[in-house]
């Protein structure tokens, strides 16, 4: 049941896992920052570890609904956050929502617990505020993951590290999908064009973060795995709403020699998101829970990559941005049909998924599409 070929829209697409593993071995890029010894990623080989239980907390997303009642949907516990009230003090802080994404994953296997922070939202104010309110202790983090180099996913990172750097575990690993993540970017899509930021390498060094950029699938904190770079093998079409500036200026930017060969000599190039990665867990008795983050390379491609990397065909849940807001209705319907064909148990659209996707998918799969907001925690297993 867990090792069938991948099937989407009546097309069987078997991906050779040996090719992925070879890419991991040959393409691993290590970055030394601030004197910190770089962490060598543990390549995923064979079926990934199982976890008994997985709780995903939405730390930052575009929307909050404070009076949504918590409930159970099938075998998923859904706990919404509310107001952030205290028993004996008047209201003060509450959750901050913004167009960005940050997720906290807490997994257990036997007596082991692991905590992973996946993406960092748009601003440090939102991430720091929300992490405090929901009780996420930065000192317990075992790994960080950045899905791709867009500001709405890394904007809160430098401020979060400055605030909590002293509490973090020494040499805390940060997983990225390649040097492209560090390129400075311009937003070229609608509705407003302009500077879209660049990752602060100095902040990573100051916090003694160990950056590792394996191009292939890798184990994260003993419990999870990154998919590695996501291939384009489905019907999905890549949109490029941003450009990358190649090179380093004043310590910021990406090193050309570490980029794909066809990008090294360019000054500016449209984003192809070759460095985008998803994060996944193998939940015992359930299958894969895939955290897509943004799905610029396509949600179906991300799911297929997770299946190919793990050898597990059953997908229990897909959580995150599906990047369908910019697409027309016929394309969205094709995506919904592919998710139905894949027989995903639960779909939790966040961030850039778009209302059109939610409405169409909810009408087509009423029991499988679940709503989550900033502060929501979903527990599997």
Secondary structure, DSSP 8 states (H G I E B T S, - for coil): --S---EETTEE----HHHHHHHHHHH-EEE-BTTB-----EE--SS--EESEEEEEEEE-S---TT---EEETTEEEE-------SSS---------S--EEEEEEEETTEEEEEEE---S-HHHHHHHHHHHT--GGG--EEE---S-HHHHTTHHHHHHHHGGGS-TT-EEE-S-GGGGSEEEE-SSS--EE-----HHHHHHTT-EEEE-SS-EEETTTEEE--S----SS------EEEE-EEETTEEE-GGGS-GGGTT-SEEE---TT---EEEEETTTEEEEEEET-TT-HHHHHHHHHHHHT---EEEEEEE---TTS-HHHHHHHHHHHHHHT-SEEEEETTS-HHHHHHHHHHSTTTB----TT-EEEE-
